[in-house]
Amino acid sequence: MPDGGMDKSVVGSVAGALRADPAYSEEWERLKAIFRNPSLQLITFTITEKGYALKDMNGRFLPFAEKDFAAGPVQPSSAMSKVTALLWERFNAGAAPMAVVSTDNCSHNGEKVRSAVTAIAEKWLENGLVYKEFVAWVENEDCVSFPWTMIDKITPAHRSGGLWLPAGLRFHCRRNERPGAEGAD
């Protein structure tokens, strides 16, 4: 606050929350129903860059990924497998288009999501758990898009009156209190 106060307010913008985990069957079924609804146009999430990794530094699939490849869309455990399983639900309910939007602050975040989801879908196809049409749908940017985003979570500072202030804050002083301050409020 400009006056140095610490007023607080509650912003009530969250209408609800669901755990994206088949272990919570009621909530998982609700999520699947949401994904089947063609009015859903996009999903967004922040899971950190590590959440997209399916392979270790030697290029081998990680154990959790191998487990998800075998379990398929029925019992996904990782974040990317859950997204892929929910896309499978959408595909089977008419394949309405949608955007899958990462808000993680990492380079090429949309490409990272697309790569992980596509790899999972392809492994599920290899294991006979999904149809080749599903993989083609996921790979078609007109059907499922994975846009790159930039979310700047760092507030840059600027110099004002000899003090570093976060952008957007104004230095308040009385008129003529410092040199060059004519007209300052």
C-alpha positions as CSV (number, residue, x, y, z in Angstrom):
1,M,0.0,0.0,0.0
2,P,1.3,3.5,-0.8
3,D,0.8,4.6,2.8
4,G,2.7,1.7,4.2
5,G,-0.4,-0.1,5.5
6,M,-0.8,-3.8,5.4
7,D,-4.5,-4.2,4.5
8,K,-5.5,-7.7,3.3
9,S,-8.3,-8.9,1.3
10,V,-9.5,-12.3,0.2
11,V,-10.0,-12.9,-3.6
12,G,-12.5,-15.6,-4.1
13,S,-11.8,-16.7,-7.7
14,V,-11.5,-20.5,-7.2
15,A,-14.9,-22.2,-7.6
16,G,-13.7,-25.6,-6.6
17,A,-10.8,-28.0,-6.6
18,L,-10.4,-31.7,-7.5
19,R,-7.6,-34.1,-6.9
20,A,-6.4,-35.4,-10.3
21,D,-5.8,-38.9,-9.0
22,P,-7.6,-42.1,-9.7
23,A,-7.1,-43.0,-6.0
24,Y,-9.9,-40.5,-5.4
25,S,-12.4,-42.1,-7.7
26,E,-15.2,-39.6,-7.2
27,E,-13.0,-36.6,-8.0
28,W,-11.3,-38.4,-10.8
29,E,-14.7,-39.3,-12.4
30,R,-15.7,-35.7,-12.1
31,L,-12.5,-34.6,-13.9
32,K,-13.2,-37.1,-16.6
33,A,-16.7,-35.8,-17.0
34,I,-15.4,-32.2,-17.3
35,F,-12.9,-33.3,-20.0
36,R,-15.7,-35.0,-21.9
37,N,-17.7,-31.8,-22.1
38,P,-17.0,-30.0,-25.4
39,S,-17.4,-26.6,-23.7
40,L,-14.0,-27.1,-22.0
41,Q,-11.6,-25.2,-24.3
42,L,-8.4,-25.2,-22.4
43,I,-6.6,-26.5,-19.3
44,T,-3.8,-24.8,-17.6
45,F,-1.4,-26.0,-14.9
46,T,1.9,-25.3,-13.2
47,I,3.8,-28.4,-12.2
48,T,7.5,-27.3,-12.5
49,E,9.7,-28.3,-15.4
50,K,10.6,-31.6,-13.8
51,G,7.0,-32.7,-14.1
52,Y,7.3,-33.1,-17.8
53,A,10.4,-35.4,-17.7
54,L,9.8,-39.0,-18.7
55,K,13.4,-39.9,-19.2
56,D,16.6,-39.9,-17.1
57,M,19.7,-38.1,-18.1
58,N,20.8,-41.2,-20.1
59,G,17.7,-41.1,-22.2
60,R,16.0,-44.1,-20.5
61,F,12.4,-43.9,-19.5
62,L,12.1,-43.4,-15.7
63,P,10.4,-46.2,-13.7
64,F,7.2,-44.2,-13.0
65,A,6.9,-43.6,-16.8
66,E,7.3,-47.3,-17.5
67,K,4.6,-48.1,-14.9
68,D,2.3,-45.6,-16.6
69,F,3.0,-47.0,-20.0
70,A,1.8,-50.4,-18.8
71,A,-1.2,-49.1,-16.8
72,G,-2.5,-47.0,-19.6
73,P,-5.3,-44.4,-19.2
74,V,-7.1,-46.5,-16.6
75,Q,-4.5,-46.0,-13.8
76,P,-2.1,-43.1,-14.6
77,S,0.2,-41.9,-11.8
78,S,2.3,-39.1,-13.2
79,A,1.0,-35.6,-14.1
80,M,1.6,-36.0,-17.8
81,S,0.0,-39.5,-17.9
82,K,-3.0,-38.0,-16.1
83,V,-3.3,-35.2,-18.7
84,T,-3.0,-37.9,-21.4
85,A,-5.7,-40.0,-19.8
86,L,-8.0,-37.1,-19.6
87,L,-7.4,-36.3,-23.2
88,W,-8.2,-39.9,-24.0
89,E,-11.6,-39.3,-22.3
90,R,-12.1,-36.3,-24.4
91,F,-11.2,-38.1,-27.6
92,N,-13.7,-40.9,-26.9
93,A,-16.4,-38.3,-26.2
94,G,-16.2,-36.8,-29.6
95,A,-12.7,-35.4,-29.9
96,A,-13.6,-31.7,-29.4
97,P,-10.5,-29.5,-29.8
98,M,-8.7,-28.0,-26.8
99,A,-5.6,-26.3,-25.7
100,V,-3.2,-27.7,-23.1
101,V,-1.4,-24.7,-21.5
102,S,1.6,-24.9,-19.3
103,T,2.2,-21.8,-17.1
104,D,5.6,-23.1,-16.0
105,N,8.3,-20.5,-16.4
106,C,10.6,-22.6,-18.6
107,S,11.7,-22.3,-22.2
108,H,9.4,-24.0,-24.7
109,N,7.0,-25.1,-22.1
110,G,4.3,-26.0,-24.6
111,E,6.8,-28.2,-26.5
112,K,7.7,-30.0,-23.3
113,V,4.0,-30.8,-22.6
114,R,3.4,-31.9,-26.2
115,S,6.5,-34.1,-26.2
116,A,5.5,-35.9,-23.0
117,V,1.8,-36.3,-23.9
118,T,2.7,-37.6,-27.3
119,A,5.3,-40.1,-26.0
120,I,2.8,-41.5,-23.5
121,A,0.1,-41.8,-26.1
122,E,2.5,-43.6,-28.5
123,K,3.6,-46.0,-25.7
124,W,-0.1,-46.7,-24.9
125,L,-0.7,-47.4,-28.6
126,E,2.3,-49.8,-28.7
127,N,0.8,-51.6,-25.7
128,G,-2.6,-51.8,-27.4
129,L,-4.3,-49.5,-24.8
130,V,-5.4,-46.7,-27.2
131,Y,-6.2,-46.3,-30.9
132,K,-3.9,-44.9,-33.5
133,E,-6.6,-42.3,-34.2
134,F,-6.1,-41.0,-30.6
135,V,-2.3,-40.5,-31.2
136,A,-3.1,-38.7,-34.5
137,W,-5.6,-36.5,-32.7
138,V,-3.1,-35.6,-30.0
139,E,-0.4,-34.8,-32.6
140,N,-2.7,-32.6,-34.7
141,E,-2.3,-29.0,-33.5
142,D,-5.8,-28.2,-34.9
143,C,-7.2,-30.7,-32.4
144,V,-5.0,-30.4,-29.4
145,S,-2.7,-27.4,-29.2
146,F,0.2,-26.9,-26.8
147,P,1.0,-23.2,-26.9
148,W,4.2,-21.8,-25.5
149,T,3.6,-19.3,-22.8
150,M,5.7,-16.8,-20.8
151,I,4.7,-16.1,-17.3
152,D,7.0,-13.6,-15.6
153,K,6.9,-14.3,-11.9
154,I,9.7,-11.8,-11.1
155,T,8.8,-8.2,-10.4
156,P,11.4,-6.0,-12.0
157,A,12.5,-3.0,-10.1
158,H,13.1,0.5,-11.3
159,R,15.0,3.5,-9.9
160,S,13.0,6.3,-8.4
161,G,14.3,9.0,-6.1
162,G,17.4,7.1,-5.0
163,L,15.4,4.0,-3.9
164,W,14.8,0.7,-5.7
165,L,11.0,0.2,-5.9
166,P,9.1,-2.7,-7.4
167,A,7.5,-1.7,-10.7
168,G,4.1,-0.1,-10.3
169,L,4.9,1.5,-6.9
170,R,5.2,5.2,-6.8
171,F,7.6,7.2,-4.6
172,H,5.4,9.5,-2.5
173,C,6.9,12.7,-1.0
174,R,5.7,16.2,-0.3
175,R,6.2,18.8,-3.0
176,N,9.7,20.2,-3.2
177,E,11.0,17.8,-0.5
178,R,13.9,16.8,-2.8
179,P,15.7,18.3,-5.7
180,G,13.7,18.0,-9.0
181,A,10.6,17.0,-7.1
182,E,8.5,19.9,-8.4
183,G,5.0,18.5,-9.1
184,A,5.6,15.3,-7.1
185,D,2.7,14.2,-5.0
